[in-house]
Amino acid sequence: MRRSILLLLMITASLLSFGWYCETLIGLVMGLKTGVDELNHLAAIVKSVALLAYTYFALQFIKNKINFL
């Protein structure tokens, strides 16, 4: 029972993280396209660094968990 709850929490956390990642990426692209981020460079930099860090850590996690990569 405890394992299935943990699995459910991990799946939920993964889906929420992926949703945040997609929303942030879409927001960054739209902000660059519409010129909103040209007015606020700090917000564009923070979004970019957060996306790069998330991608890096996700790839490291996958690399450690899956042996054939």
Secondary structure, 3 states (H helix, E strand, C coil): CHHHHHHHHHHHHHHHHHHHHHHHHHHHHHHHHHCHHHHCHHHHHHHHHHHHHHHHHHHHHHHHHCCCC
